[in-house]
Amino acid sequence: MDLSNFQEILNEWGWLIAAAVLLGLEILAPGVFFLFFAFAAFIVAGIAWVFDFGWQYEVLIFALIGFLSMYAGRKYFKSKQVVHEDHPINDPMAAFIGDVVTLQTAIENGSGKAKIKDSVWTVLGDDAEAGDKVKIIGKKDQKFIVEAV
């Protein structure tokens, strides 16, 4: 491989083109991986415009800025991430806690059936008659715990 042409290609315009290509890849790829290296290529283009380093130093600066910006970006985005431990998407049954439903069958010996949305679920609670309104106060395994309203 002839490296004499490499210096001609890897000038400030080459780095700007690399930044544009990396931004294009960022649009096509999931995540934000290429964004950090596009940022690094843009910074190196500015450095190459002002200073006349060799291409070896430019590549080294590109790698250094790319990995440092990726590390800093990861820390920043991770600190902004909101985690909901009790989010209903992770526990669909939790979305029904607090709802008032009608018993389909009587609760006898602590167990009965209630229609919740479009399904019939097993409910646990104190004895009650079919047709009574009950409030969902919790869940146990795949059953709801209810109390009379």
N, C-alpha and C positions, 0 to 999 in steps of 0.2 A: 504494500500500500504506500503510495507516494503522499507524504505529509506536506509537501510544498504547497499544494492547492488548498489544504485544510485551513491554513491561516487566512487565505483569501475568502473562503466561504464563511469562516467563523469570525466575522467582523460584527460591527454594531447592527447592521442590517440582517445578518444571519441570526443573531440573537433575537431580534424583533420578530423575524419569521418563525423562529422556534417558539417564542412566546405565543404567537397567534395560533400555531399548530397545536400547542399544548392546551390553549383555551378551547380550541375546536374539539379536541379529545375530551376535555372536561364536560363539554355539552353533551357529547355522545355517551360517555361512560357514567355509570352510577358512582355516587360518592363525590368527594372533593379532593381526590388524590392529585390530579394533574394541575389543579389550580395553584398549588404551592410551587410547583416547578415552573409554571408559566410566570408567576410572580418573580421567581429567581432569574429566569431568562430575561425578563424585562429589566430587572435591576442590573444584570450583567451587561445588557445593551447600553444602559446609561453609563456604566463604568467604562465600557469599551469606547464610548463616544468621547469621554473626557481624557482617559488615560490610555497609553499604548502598551498594555501588557501583552505578553505572549499568549497564544491560545491555551497553553497548558495551565497558566494561572487563571484564565477565564473559566475553563472547565472546572478547576478546583473551586473557584469562588461560586460558580453555579451550583455545584454539588453541595457545598457548605451552606449556602443560603437556602437551597431547596430543602435540605433535611432539617435545618433549624426552623424554617418557616412551617414545615409540616409538623414538627414537634410542638411549636408554639400554637399553631392552629388547632391541633388535637387537644392540647390542654385547655384552650379557650372554649372550643365547642363542647368539650366534655363538661366544663364547669357550667355552661348554659343549659345543658340537657336537663329536662324536667322528668323525673321518674315518679309515676303514680303507682304505688304498691297496691292500692285497692281499686284500680281502674277496672271498670266492668268488662273491657275487652279481654283482660286476662282472666277474669272470673265472671262469666255471663250470669251466673245465678245471683251474684251480688247486686245486679241492677234491679232486681225485684224486691229487695229488702225495703220495707216501708210501705209497699203497696197493700191495698185492701182488696181481698178477693172473696169469692163466694164458694162455699163448700159444695162439692158435687155429691159426696157421700159423707155420712156422719163420721165424726172422729170418735172411734170406740177403742178403748184400751190404748189410747195415745196415738192412734194412726188413722188417717182418713185420706180423702182425695179432694183436690181443689182445682178448678179451671183457672190457669194463669196464662193470659194472652190466648194462644190457640192450642194449648196443650193441657193435659190433665197430669198433675204432679201429686206425688205422695207428700202429705203434710203431717207434722208431728205437733201435738199439743194436748191441752185439756179437752175432755169430751165435749162435743158440740153437735148440733143437729145439722142435717143436710140443708142447704139454703142459707145458713147463718153466714154473716160477714165476719171475716177474720183478717188480722193484719200480720203480714210476714215480718218477723222480727230477727230472723237468722237462718242459718242453713247448717245441715249436718249431713255429711256424705253427699248424696244426690237427693236429699229431702229438705223441705223447708220447715222451719219451726214457726208456728203461728200462735197468736193469742186472740181471744174473743175481743170484738170491738164494742 
